[in-house]
Amino acid sequence: MMTNRRASYLPLLALAGASLLATVSCATSKPKAKEPAPEVGEGEEAPTPPGYVKVVEYEAKTKELLEATEKLEDLQGNVDEQRRRLQVLCADYPKHAACDEYAKAEFARKAFCEDPNFTSHVDDIVKSCHQGACKQVDEAQLLSRNDYMTLVSHLPHKLITFKSAETTLDRKDQASLQQYLEAVRGDEGFIIIVGRASREGPWNDNLRYALDRAESTRKFITENMGIDASRVGYITYGHEKMYLTDLDAERLSDRKLSTREANRSALVFTYPCYKAP
């Protein structure tokens, strides 16, 4: 039983690409050093290296699920008491007019999950990560670039951003992530978190920031939301493949972000169809 019914939102997803170095870690130490000062001006973008991930068009069913989830998040963003009352009402009277967004989100989730042709290959990717393909860097079996792009184009996801040199979620981020996982029914799936850092500064420092941001997000999901830790994992990428492009930044967030801001982030993938044995 989840410790908090509102906050029972579960795990899912795997990824990494061509030369993506996957790494699941339990490190909890936080860096003491400040994130290195930018090497390029705030108004400039660093050159885009080859092999960058380009966000592809979302599959129709994924887009429908994301849109329904966003509307439901807006609805759930009200005061806690109002939200609780609405959840009780919709549980007892699902056809009530006030429950339209809940009904639409549930319909979109079922449509997403009930097409085996749509989800079978994603199942294979998620299972491979869950069973060991997303281990430490030196032991990782790398998911193919095609597998990674499949996840990007098929799975719902939420981008959580951090300020420079920060690795912990603030209250606003915690509330936003919780609302998202509740709306998308994350407790019925698998969760994979992708940690990132900005391009500027030494690679080792950036990797530490990326891992700590992913771990901080994982701890909130498992400890604060009560989601089974065995179904929440995280990874990060090897050098060059870790960084988002300006196109990624535009597509992964509903607000205007610079590429640098988007890269100081944790990308939370949810696969609400996967049932662990």
Order of alpha helices (4+ residues) and beta strands (2+ residues): alpha-alpha-alpha-alpha-alpha-beta-alpha-beta-alpha-beta-alpha-alpha-beta
